């Protein structure tokens, strides 16, 4: 009887080991399937990135737009006078404080403003073209505040 009991117990232990091994093998197979799926997703993403790079290579490159002030533009184009990021009102205020602009600070870039810029440029040894570029604004901005 003891022998039968021992053989039964050994059989149960072997069955348990086999069952655990089967369960682990099933889990490993499921994990391998997930890894394969993720590998496919990664490859799809790589293909999309390559496609986007190719599209970017075919896009024409243009020069960036210059920074513009948000001040209102009058009849004369602001680009004809201002080449720096400063509002027309700031420019007129600086010219007025420097003693070159006699009109009202209205933000309109008209003939009075252009003549004032030229007078300031002449008095400060700059090219008197009526255009406020970096050199003119560097000298004029001291009067802006």
DSSP file (Angstrom, degrees, kcal/mol; ACC not computed):
  #  RESIDUE AA STRUCTURE BP1 BP2  ACC     N-H-->O    O-->H-N    N-H-->O    O-->H-N    TCO  KAPPA ALPHA  PHI   PSI    X-CA   Y-CA   Z-CA
    1    1 A X     >        0   0    0      0, 0.0     4,-2.5     0, 0.0     5,-0.2   0.000 360.0 360.0 360.0 -41.6    0.0    0.0    0.0
    2    2 A X  H  >  +     0   0    0      1,-0.2     4,-2.3     2,-0.2     5,-0.1   0.868 360.0  53.5 -61.8 -34.7    2.8    2.3    0.8
    3    3 A X  H  > S+     0   0    0      2,-0.2     4,-2.3     1,-0.2    -1,-0.2   0.898 107.9  48.7 -67.2 -40.8    4.3    1.7   -2.6
    4    4 A X  H  > S+     0   0    0      2,-0.2     4,-2.1     1,-0.2    -2,-0.2   0.915 111.9  49.8 -65.3 -42.4    1.1    2.6   -4.3
    5    5 A X  H  X S+     0   0    0     -4,-2.5     4,-2.2     1,-0.2    -2,-0.2   0.917 110.8  49.6 -62.7 -43.1    0.8    5.8   -2.3
    6    6 A X  H  X S+     0   0    0     -4,-2.3     4,-2.3     1,-0.2    -2,-0.2   0.908 111.0  48.6 -63.0 -43.8    4.4    6.7   -3.1
    7    7 A X  H  X S+     0   0    0     -4,-2.3     4,-2.1     1,-0.2    -1,-0.2   0.864 110.5  52.2 -65.8 -35.5    3.9    6.1   -6.9
    8    8 A X  H  X S+     0   0    0     -4,-2.1     4,-2.0     2,-0.2    -2,-0.2   0.917 110.6  47.4 -65.9 -43.0    0.7    8.2   -6.8
    9    9 A X  H  X S+     0   0    0     -4,-2.2     4,-2.2     2,-0.2    -2,-0.2   0.895 111.1  50.5 -66.6 -41.0    2.5   11.1   -5.1
   10   10 A X  H  X S+     0   0    0     -4,-2.3     4,-2.2     1,-0.2    -1,-0.2   0.904 109.4  52.2 -63.7 -40.3    5.4   10.9   -7.5
   11   11 A X  H  X S+     0   0    0     -4,-2.1     4,-2.1     1,-0.2    -2,-0.2   0.892 108.5  50.4 -62.5 -40.9    2.9   10.9  -10.4
   12   12 A X  H  X S+     0   0    0     -4,-2.0     4,-2.5     2,-0.2    -2,-0.2   0.907 109.9  50.2 -65.1 -41.9    1.2   14.1   -9.0
   13   13 A X  H  X S+     0   0    0     -4,-2.2     4,-2.2     1,-0.2    -2,-0.2   0.905 111.3  48.5 -64.1 -40.9    4.5   15.9   -8.7
   14   14 A X  H  X S+     0   0    0     -4,-2.2     4,-2.2     2,-0.2    -1,-0.2   0.891 111.4  50.0 -65.5 -39.9    5.5   15.1  -12.2
   15   15 A X  H  X S+     0   0    0     -4,-2.1     4,-2.6     2,-0.2    -2,-0.2   0.906 110.0  51.1 -64.6 -42.1    2.1   16.2  -13.5
   16   16 A X  H  X S+     0   0    0     -4,-2.5     4,-2.5     2,-0.2    -2,-0.2   0.910 110.3  48.7 -62.1 -43.1    2.5   19.5  -11.5
   17   17 A X  H  X S+     0   0    0     -4,-2.2     4,-2.5     2,-0.2    -2,-0.2   0.915 112.5  48.3 -62.8 -43.4    5.9   20.1  -13.1
   18   18 A X  H  X S+     0   0    0     -4,-2.2     4,-2.4     2,-0.2    -2,-0.2   0.904 111.6  49.8 -64.0 -41.9    4.6   19.4  -16.5
   19   19 A X  H  X S+     0   0    0     -4,-2.6     4,-2.3     2,-0.2    -2,-0.2   0.907 111.8  47.9 -64.6 -42.5    1.6   21.7  -16.0
   20   20 A X  H  X S+     0   0    0     -4,-2.5     4,-2.5     2,-0.2    -2,-0.2   0.901 111.6  50.5 -65.0 -41.5    3.9   24.5  -14.7
   21   21 A X  H  X S+     0   0    0     -4,-2.5     4,-2.5     2,-0.2    -2,-0.2   0.907 110.5  49.2 -64.0 -41.7    6.2   24.0  -17.7
   22   22 A X  H  X S+     0   0    0     -4,-2.4     4,-2.3     2,-0.2    -2,-0.2   0.913 111.0  50.3 -62.8 -42.4    3.3   24.2  -20.1
   23   23 A X  H  X S+     0   0    0     -4,-2.3     4,-2.1     1,-0.2    -2,-0.2   0.918 111.9  47.2 -62.7 -43.7    2.0   27.4  -18.4
   24   24 A X  H  X S+     0   0    0     -4,-2.5     4,-2.6     1,-0.2    -2,-0.2   0.898 111.0  51.6 -65.0 -40.3    5.5   29.0  -18.7
   25   25 A X  H  X S+     0   0    0     -4,-2.5     4,-2.3     2,-0.2    -1,-0.2   0.889 109.1  50.8 -64.4 -38.6    5.8   28.0  -22.3
   26   26 A X  H  X S+     0   0    0     -4,-2.3     4,-2.1     2,-0.2    -1,-0.2   0.916 111.5  48.1 -63.8 -43.5    2.4   29.5  -23.1
   27   27 A X  H  X S+     0   0    0     -4,-2.1     4,-2.4     2,-0.2    -2,-0.2   0.913 111.1  49.9 -64.1 -43.6    3.5   32.8  -21.4
   28   28 A X  H  X S+     0   0    0     -4,-2.6     4,-2.5     1,-0.2    -1,-0.2   0.913 110.2  50.8 -62.0 -42.5    6.8   32.9  -23.2
   29   29 A X  H  X S+     0   0    0     -4,-2.3     4,-2.0     2,-0.2    -1,-0.2   0.901 110.2  49.6 -62.6 -40.8    5.0   32.3  -26.5
   30   30 A X  H  X S+     0   0    0     -4,-2.1     4,-2.0     2,-0.2    -2,-0.2   0.912 111.7  48.5 -64.5 -42.1    2.5   35.2  -25.8
   31   31 A X  H  X S+     0   0    0     -4,-2.4     4,-2.4     1,-0.2    -2,-0.2   0.896 109.5  52.2 -65.4 -40.4    5.4   37.5  -24.9
   32   32 A X  H  X S+     0   0    0     -4,-2.5     4,-2.4     1,-0.2    -1,-0.2   0.887 108.2  51.9 -62.2 -38.8    7.3   36.6  -28.1
   33   33 A X  H  X S+     0   0    0     -4,-2.0     4,-2.2     2,-0.2    -1,-0.2   0.905 109.8  49.1 -64.7 -40.9    4.2   37.4  -30.1
   34   34 A X  H  X S+     0   0    0     -4,-2.0     4,-2.5     2,-0.2    -2,-0.2   0.900 110.3  50.9 -64.4 -41.1    3.9   40.8  -28.4
   35   35 A X  H  X S+     0   0    0     -4,-2.4     4,-2.5     2,-0.2    -2,-0.2   0.917 109.9  49.9 -62.9 -43.4    7.6   41.5  -29.1
   36   36 A X  H  X S+     0   0    0     -4,-2.4     4,-2.0     2,-0.2    -1,-0.2   0.911 110.7  50.1 -61.1 -41.9    7.1   40.6  -32.8
   37   37 A X  H  X S+     0   0    0     -4,-2.2     4,-2.1     1,-0.2    -2,-0.2   0.921 111.3  48.0 -62.5 -44.3    4.1   42.9  -32.9
   38   38 A X  H  X S+     0   0    0     -4,-2.5     4,-2.6     1,-0.2    -2,-0.2   0.877 108.3  55.1 -65.5 -37.5    6.1   45.8  -31.4
   39   39 A X  H  X S+     0   0    0     -4,-2.5     4,-2.3     1,-0.2    -1,-0.2   0.904 108.4  48.9 -60.3 -40.9    8.9   45.1  -33.8
   40   40 A X  H  X S+     0   0    0     -4,-2.0     4,-2.3     2,-0.2    -2,-0.2   0.909 110.6  50.2 -65.4 -41.6    6.5   45.5  -36.7
   41   41 A X  H  X S+     0   0    0     -4,-2.1     4,-2.3     2,-0.2    -2,-0.2   0.909 110.3  50.5 -62.4 -42.0    5.1   48.8  -35.2
   42   42 A X  H  X S+     0   0    0     -4,-2.6     4,-2.4     1,-0.2    -2,-0.2   0.916 110.0  49.6 -62.5 -43.3    8.7   50.1  -34.8
   43   43 A X  H  X S+     0   0    0     -4,-2.3     4,-2.3     2,-0.2    -1,-0.2   0.898 109.4  51.9 -63.9 -40.0    9.5   49.3  -38.4
   44   44 A X  H  X S+     0   0    0     -4,-2.3     4,-2.1     2,-0.2    -1,-0.2   0.914 110.5  48.7 -61.2 -43.0    6.2   51.0  -39.5
   45   45 A X  H  X S+     0   0    0     -4,-2.3     4,-2.5     2,-0.2    -2,-0.2   0.898 109.7  51.7 -64.7 -40.3    7.3   54.1  -37.6
   46   46 A X  H  X S+     0   0    0     -4,-2.4     4,-2.5     1,-0.2    -1,-0.2   0.909 109.3  50.6 -61.6 -41.4   10.7   54.0  -39.1
   47   47 A X  H  X S+     0   0    0     -4,-2.3     4,-2.2     1,-0.2    -2,-0.2   0.898 109.9  50.1 -63.6 -40.1    9.2   53.8  -42.6
   48   48 A X  H  X S+     0   0    0     -4,-2.1     4,-2.5     2,-0.2    -2,-0.2   0.909 110.4  49.7 -64.4 -42.2    7.0   56.8  -41.8
   49   49 A X  H  X S+     0   0    0     -4,-2.5     4,-2.5     2,-0.2    -2,-0.2   0.923 110.8  49.7 -62.4 -44.9   10.0   58.9  -40.6
   50   50 A X  H  X S+     0   0    0     -4,-2.5     4,-2.1     1,-0.2    -1,-0.2   0.902 110.7  50.5 -60.3 -41.1   11.9   58.0  -43.7
   51   51 A X  H  X S+     0   0    0     -4,-2.2     4,-2.1     2,-0.2    -2,-0.2   0.911 110.7  48.6 -63.7 -43.0    8.9   59.0  -45.8
   52   52 A X  H  X S+     0   0    0     -4,-2.5     4,-2.4     2,-0.2    -2,-0.2   0.888 109.4  52.8 -65.2 -39.1    8.7   62.4  -44.0
   53   53 A X  H  X S+     0   0    0     -4,-2.5     4,-1.9     1,-0.2    -1,-0.2   0.914 109.0  50.1 -61.0 -41.8   12.4   63.0  -44.4
   54   54 A X  H  X S+     0   0    0     -4,-2.1     4,-1.0     1,-0.2    -2,-0.2   0.906 109.7  50.4 -63.8 -41.6   12.0   62.4  -48.1
   55   55 A X  H >< S+     0   0    0     -4,-2.1     3,-0.6     1,-0.2     4,-0.4   0.906 109.2  52.1 -62.1 -41.2    9.1   64.8  -48.3
   56   56 A X  H >< S+     0   0    0     -4,-2.4     3,-1.1     1,-0.2    -1,-0.2   0.863 103.1  57.8 -64.7 -35.4   11.1   67.5  -46.4
   57   57 A X  H 3< S+     0   0    0     -4,-1.9    -1,-0.2     1,-0.2    -2,-0.2   0.799 106.8  49.9 -63.8 -26.7   14.0   67.1  -48.9
   58   58 A X  T << S+     0   0    0     -4,-1.0     2,-0.5    -3,-0.6    -1,-0.2   0.487  87.0 100.7 -91.8  -3.9   11.6   68.0  -51.7
   59   59 A X  S <  S-     0   0    0     -3,-1.1     2,-0.1    -4,-0.4    -3,-0.0  -0.704  79.4-119.3 -83.4 128.1   10.2   71.1  -50.0
   60   60 A X        -     0   0    0     -2,-0.5     2,-0.5     1,-0.1    -2,-0.1  -0.423  24.6-128.6 -67.1 139.8   11.8   74.3  -51.3
   61   61 A X        -     0   0    0     -2,-0.1     2,-0.3     0, 0.0    -1,-0.1  -0.757  27.9-172.1 -91.5 130.5   13.7   76.3  -48.7
   62   62 A X        -     0   0    0     -2,-0.5     2,-0.1     1,-0.0     3,-0.1  -0.823  31.1 -94.6-119.3 162.1   12.8   80.0  -48.5
   63   63 A X        -     0   0    0     -2,-0.3     3,-0.1     1,-0.1     2,-0.0  -0.467  48.2-104.7 -71.1 142.9   14.3   82.9  -46.6
   64   64 A X        -     0   0    0     -2,-0.1     2,-0.2     1,-0.1    -1,-0.1  -0.364  38.6-103.1 -67.2 149.8   12.7   83.6  -43.2
   65   65 A X        -     0   0    0      1,-0.1    -1,-0.1    -3,-0.1     3,-0.1  -0.496  39.6-110.5 -70.9 139.6   10.5   86.6  -42.9
   66   66 A X        -     0   0    0     -2,-0.2     2,-0.2     1,-0.1    -1,-0.1  -0.350  39.6 -93.5 -68.1 154.3   12.1   89.6  -41.2
   67   67 A X        -     0   0    0     -2,-0.0     2,-0.4     1,-0.0    -1,-0.1  -0.504  46.8-159.6 -69.0 132.0   10.8   90.6  -37.8
   68   68 A X        -     0   0    0     -2,-0.2     2,-0.2    17,-0.1    17,-0.1  -0.872  15.2-120.0-116.1 147.7    8.1   93.2  -38.1
   69   69 A X        -     0   0    0     -2,-0.4    16,-0.0    15,-0.2    18,-0.0  -0.501  17.7-132.1 -78.1 154.4    6.8   95.7  -35.6
   70   70 A X        +     0   0    0     -2,-0.2    -1,-0.1     2,-0.0     3,-0.1   0.326  66.7 122.1 -90.9   8.7    3.1   95.6  -34.8
   71   71 A X  S    S-     0   0    0      1,-0.1    -2,-0.1    15,-0.1    36,-0.0  -0.367  74.6 -93.4 -69.2 150.3    2.7   99.3  -35.2
   72   72 A X        -     0   0    0      1,-0.1     2,-0.4    -2,-0.0    16,-0.2  -0.313  37.4-127.4 -64.8 148.9    0.1  100.5  -37.7
   73   73 A X        -     0   0    0     35,-0.1     4,-0.1    -3,-0.1    35,-0.1  -0.824  21.7-155.2-100.4 133.6    1.4  101.2  -41.2
   74   74 A X        -     0   0    0      2,-0.5     4,-0.2    -2,-0.4    -1,-0.1  -0.111  46.1 -69.9 -92.3-165.4    0.6  104.5  -42.8
   75   75 A X  S    S+     0   0    0      2,-0.1     2,-0.3    -2,-0.0    35,-0.1   0.893 121.9  65.5 -57.2 -42.9    0.4  105.5  -46.5
   76   76 A X  S    S-     0   0    0     33,-0.3    -2,-0.5     1,-0.1    33,-0.3  -0.623 104.1-105.4 -77.1 140.5    4.1  105.1  -46.8
   77   77 A X    >>  -     0   0    0     -2,-0.3     3,-1.4     1,-0.2     4,-0.6  -0.466  17.3-138.4 -67.9 133.6    5.2  101.6  -46.3
   78   78 A X  H >> S+     0   0    0      1,-0.3     4,-3.6    -2,-0.2     3,-1.3   0.839 103.5  63.8 -60.2 -32.7    6.8  101.1  -43.0
   79   79 A X  H 34 S+     0   0    0      1,-0.3    -1,-0.3     2,-0.2    -2,-0.1   0.729  93.5  62.6 -65.7 -21.1    9.4   98.9  -44.7
   80   80 A X  H <4 S+     0   0    0     -3,-1.4    -1,-0.3     1,-0.1    -2,-0.2   0.755 122.2  18.3 -72.4 -23.4   10.5  101.9  -46.7
   81   81 A X  H << S+     0   0    0     -3,-1.3    51,-3.9    -4,-0.6     2,-0.5   0.770 117.6  59.4-115.9 -44.0   11.6  103.6  -43.5
   82   82 A X  B  <  +a  132   0A   0     -4,-3.6    -1,-0.2    49,-0.2    51,-0.2  -0.814  38.7 161.4-100.7 123.8   12.0  101.1  -40.7
   83   83 A X        +     0   0    0     49,-2.9     2,-0.3    -2,-0.5    51,-0.2   0.214  65.0  66.2-117.7  10.2   14.4   98.2  -41.0
   84   84 A X  S    S-     0   0    0     48,-0.4     2,-1.8     2,-0.1   -15,-0.2  -0.842  97.3 -94.8-126.2 164.9   14.5   97.4  -37.3
   85   85 A X  S    S+     0   0    0     -2,-0.3     2,-0.3   -17,-0.1   -17,-0.1  -0.595  79.3 116.2 -84.4  84.1   12.0   96.1  -34.8
   86   86 A X        -     0   0    0     -2,-1.8   -17,-0.2   -15,-0.0    -2,-0.1  -0.988  63.8-113.9-146.9 143.9   10.7   99.4  -33.4
   87   87 A X     >  -     0   0    0     -2,-0.3     4,-2.3     1,-0.1     5,-0.1  -0.401  25.2-117.6 -78.5 158.5    7.2  100.9  -33.7
   88   88 A X  H  > S+     0   0    0      1,-0.2     4,-2.7     2,-0.2    19,-0.3   0.868 116.6  53.4 -61.5 -36.8    6.6  104.1  -35.6
   89   89 A X  H  > S+     0   0    0      2,-0.2     4,-2.7     1,-0.2    -1,-0.2   0.911 107.8  49.7 -65.5 -42.1    5.5  105.8  -32.4
   90   90 A X  H  > S+     0   0    0      2,-0.2     4,-2.4     1,-0.2    -2,-0.2   0.917 112.0  49.3 -61.6 -42.1    8.7  104.8  -30.6
   91   91 A X  H  X S+     0   0    0     -4,-2.3     4,-2.5     2,-0.2    -2,-0.2   0.945 112.6  46.4 -61.3 -49.6   10.7  106.2  -33.6
   92   92 A X  H  X S+     0   0    0     -4,-2.7     4,-2.6     1,-0.2    -2,-0.2   0.894 111.6  51.9 -62.7 -39.9    8.8  109.5  -33.5
   93   93 A X  H  X S+     0   0    0     -4,-2.7     4,-2.9     2,-0.2    -1,-0.2   0.925 110.7  47.9 -62.1 -44.5    9.2  109.8  -29.8
   94   94 A X  H  X S+     0   0    0     -4,-2.4     4,-1.8     2,-0.2    -2,-0.2   0.918 113.2  47.9 -63.0 -43.6   12.9  109.3  -30.0
   95   95 A X  H  <>S+     0   0    0     -4,-2.5     5,-3.0     2,-0.2     6,-1.0   0.894 113.3  48.5 -63.2 -40.0   13.2  111.8  -32.8
   96   96 A X  H ><5S+     0   0    0     -4,-2.6     3,-1.2     4,-0.2    -2,-0.2   0.931 111.5  48.7 -65.7 -46.7   11.1  114.3  -30.9
   97   97 A X  H 3<5S+     0   0    0     -4,-2.9    -1,-0.2     1,-0.3    -2,-0.2   0.815 110.3  52.3 -63.6 -30.4   13.2  113.8  -27.7
   98   98 A X  T 3<5S-     0   0    0     -4,-1.8    -1,-0.3    -5,-0.2    -2,-0.2   0.573 120.0-113.1 -81.4  -9.4   16.4  114.3  -29.8
   99   99 A X  T < 5S+     0   0    0     -3,-1.2    -3,-0.2    -4,-0.5    -2,-0.1   0.663  90.9 102.0  90.0  18.0   14.9  117.6  -31.1
  100  100 A X      < +     0   0    0     -5,-3.0     2,-0.5    -6,-0.2    -4,-0.2   0.594  67.1  63.4-109.2 -14.9   14.5  116.5  -34.8
  101  101 A X        +     0   0    0     -6,-1.0    -2,-0.2    -9,-0.1    -1,-0.1  -0.956  46.6 173.3-119.1 126.3   10.7  115.8  -35.0
  102  102 A X        +     0   0    0     -2,-0.5    -1,-0.1    10,-0.1     3,-0.1   0.539  53.0  89.5-106.3 -10.8    8.2  118.6  -34.5
  103  103 A X  S    S-     0   0    0      1,-0.2     2,-0.2   -11,-0.0    -2,-0.1  -0.038  87.9 -76.3 -79.5-175.8    4.9  116.8  -35.4
  104  104 A X        -     0   0    0      1,-0.1     2,-1.7     2,-0.0     3,-0.2  -0.554  41.7-113.8 -82.0 149.1    2.6  114.8  -33.2
  105  105 A X        +     0   0    0     -2,-0.2   -16,-0.1     1,-0.2    -1,-0.1  -0.644  64.2 140.0 -82.9  87.8    3.6  111.3  -32.2
  106  106 A X        -     0   0    0     -2,-1.7    -1,-0.2     2,-0.2   -17,-0.1   0.433  67.2-114.8-114.0  -3.9    0.8  109.5  -34.1
  107  107 A X  S    S+     0   0    0    -19,-0.3     2,-0.6     1,-0.3   -19,-0.2   0.552  72.5 131.6  80.8   6.7    2.6  106.5  -35.5
  108  108 A X        -     0   0    0    -20,-0.1     2,-1.4   -35,-0.1    -1,-0.3  -0.834  51.4-146.4 -96.6 124.8    2.2  107.6  -39.1
  109  109 A X        +     0   0    0     -2,-0.6   -33,-0.3   -33,-0.3     2,-0.1  -0.649  43.9 144.2 -92.6  83.0    5.4  107.5  -41.1
  110  110 A X     >  -     0   0    0     -2,-1.4     4,-2.2   -35,-0.1     5,-0.2  -0.215  67.2 -71.8-105.7-163.2    5.0  110.4  -43.4
  111  111 A X  H  > S+     0   0    0      1,-0.2     4,-2.9     2,-0.2     5,-0.2   0.870 126.9  56.7 -62.4 -39.4    7.3  113.1  -44.9
  112  112 A X  H  > S+     0   0    0      1,-0.2     4,-2.1     2,-0.2    -1,-0.2   0.925 109.7  45.6 -58.9 -44.4    7.9  114.9  -41.6
  113  113 A X  H  > S+     0   0    0      2,-0.2     4,-2.4     1,-0.2    -1,-0.2   0.928 113.3  49.0 -64.9 -44.7    9.2  111.7  -40.0
  114  114 A X  H  X S+     0   0    0     -4,-2.2     4,-2.3     1,-0.2    -2,-0.2   0.910 111.8  48.9 -63.7 -42.1   11.4  110.8  -43.0
  115  115 A X  H  X S+     0   0    0     -4,-2.9     4,-2.4     1,-0.2    -1,-0.2   0.885 110.8  51.7 -63.8 -38.2   12.9  114.4  -43.0
  116  116 A X  H  X S+     0   0    0     -4,-2.1     4,-2.4    -5,-0.2    -2,-0.2   0.900 108.6  50.6 -64.6 -40.9   13.5  114.2  -39.3
  117  117 A X  H  X S+     0   0    0     -4,-2.4     4,-2.8     2,-0.2    -2,-0.2   0.937 110.7  48.8 -62.2 -46.3   15.3  110.9  -39.7
  118  118 A X  H  X S+     0   0    0     -4,-2.3     4,-2.7     1,-0.2    -2,-0.2   0.911 111.1  50.0 -60.6 -43.3   17.5  112.3  -42.5
  119  119 A X  H  X S+     0   0    0     -4,-2.4     4,-2.3     1,-0.2    -1,-0.2   0.917 112.1  47.8 -62.5 -42.9   18.4  115.4  -40.3
  120  120 A X  H  X S+     0   0    0     -4,-2.4     4,-1.2     2,-0.2    -2,-0.2   0.922 112.0  49.8 -62.5 -44.2   19.3  113.1  -37.4
  121  121 A X  H  <>S+     0   0    0     -4,-2.8     5,-3.0     1,-0.2     3,-0.4   0.923 111.0  48.7 -62.4 -44.8   21.4  110.9  -39.6
  122  122 A X  H ><5S+     0   0    0     -4,-2.7     3,-1.3     1,-0.2    -1,-0.2   0.926 111.3  50.0 -59.8 -45.3   23.3  113.9  -41.1
  123  123 A X  H 3<5S+     0   0    0     -4,-2.3    -1,-0.2     1,-0.3    -2,-0.2   0.713 113.6  46.5 -67.9 -20.1   23.9  115.4  -37.7
  124  124 A X  T 3<5S-     0   0    0     -4,-1.2    -1,-0.3    -3,-0.4    -2,-0.2   0.204 116.4-106.0-110.5  15.7   25.3  112.1  -36.4
  125  125 A X  T < 5S+     0   0    0     -3,-1.3     2,-0.2     1,-0.2    -3,-0.2   0.776  76.1 132.5  71.1  27.1   27.6  111.2  -39.3
  126  126 A X  S   <S-     0   0    0     -5,-3.0     2,-0.5    -6,-0.2    -1,-0.2  -0.649  71.9 -83.2-104.7 164.5   25.3  108.5  -40.7
  127  127 A X        -     0   0    0     -2,-0.2     2,-1.8     1,-0.1     3,-0.3  -0.563  43.4-137.3 -65.5 119.8   24.2  107.9  -44.3
  128  128 A X        +     0   0    0     -2,-0.5   -10,-0.1     1,-0.2    -1,-0.1  -0.541  59.7 128.6 -86.0  77.0   21.2  110.3  -44.7
  129  129 A X  S    S-     0   0    0     -2,-1.8    -1,-0.2     2,-0.3   -11,-0.1   0.442  73.5-118.4-108.9  -3.7   18.8  108.0  -46.5
  130  130 A X  S    S+     0   0    0     -3,-0.3     2,-0.5     1,-0.3   -13,-0.1   0.633  76.7 120.9  76.3  12.4   15.8  108.4  -44.3
  131  131 A X        -     0   0    0     -4,-0.3     2,-1.0   -14,-0.1    -1,-0.3  -0.935  60.2-138.5-112.6 130.3   15.8  104.7  -43.4
  132  132 A X  B     +a   82   0A   0    -51,-3.9   -49,-2.9    -2,-0.5   -48,-0.4  -0.764  39.0 156.8 -92.7 101.4   16.2  103.6  -39.8
  133  133 A X     >  -     0   0    0     -2,-1.0     4,-2.5   -51,-0.2     5,-0.2  -0.286  60.4 -72.4-104.1-164.8   18.5  100.6  -39.9
  134  134 A X  H  > S+     0   0    0      1,-0.2     4,-2.4     2,-0.2     5,-0.2   0.915 129.3  48.3 -60.4 -46.9   20.7   99.2  -37.1
  135  135 A X  H  > S+     0   0    0      2,-0.2     4,-1.3     1,-0.2    -1,-0.2   0.926 114.5  45.1 -63.9 -45.2   23.3  102.0  -37.0
  136  136 A X  H  > S+     0   0    0      1,-0.2     4,-2.5     2,-0.2     3,-0.4   0.939 115.0  47.3 -64.3 -46.2   20.7  104.8  -37.0
  137  137 A X  H  X S+     0   0    0     -4,-2.5     4,-2.9     1,-0.2    -1,-0.2   0.857 104.2  61.3 -67.0 -33.6   18.6  103.1  -34.3
  138  138 A X  H  < S+     0   0    0     -4,-2.4     4,-0.3    -5,-0.2    -1,-0.2   0.892 114.4  35.4 -58.3 -38.8   21.6  102.4  -32.1
  139  139 A X  H >< S+     0   0    0     -4,-1.3     3,-0.5    -3,-0.4    -2,-0.2   0.847 121.2  47.1 -81.6 -35.7   22.3  106.1  -31.9
  140  140 A X  H >< S+     0   0    0     -4,-2.5     3,-2.1     1,-0.2     4,-0.3   0.790  94.7  71.9 -80.0 -28.8   18.6  107.2  -31.8
  141  141 A X  G >< S+     0   0    0     -4,-2.9     3,-1.2     1,-0.3     4,-0.4   0.707  81.6  73.8 -66.1 -17.6   17.3  104.7  -29.2
  142  142 A X  G <  S+     0   0    0     -3,-0.5    -1,-0.3    -4,-0.3     3,-0.3   0.757 100.8  45.6 -62.7 -22.7   19.1  106.6  -26.5
  143  143 A X  G <  S+     0   0    0     -3,-2.1    -1,-0.3     1,-0.2   -46,-0.2   0.414  89.3  89.1 -97.4  -0.9   16.4  109.3  -26.9
  144  144 A X    <         0   0    0     -3,-1.2    -1,-0.2    -4,-0.3    -2,-0.1   0.732 360.0 360.0 -73.3 -21.9   13.5  106.8  -27.0
  145  145 A X              0   0    0     -4,-0.4    -1,-0.2    -3,-0.3    -2,-0.1   0.440 360.0 360.0-123.9 360.0   12.8  106.7  -23.2
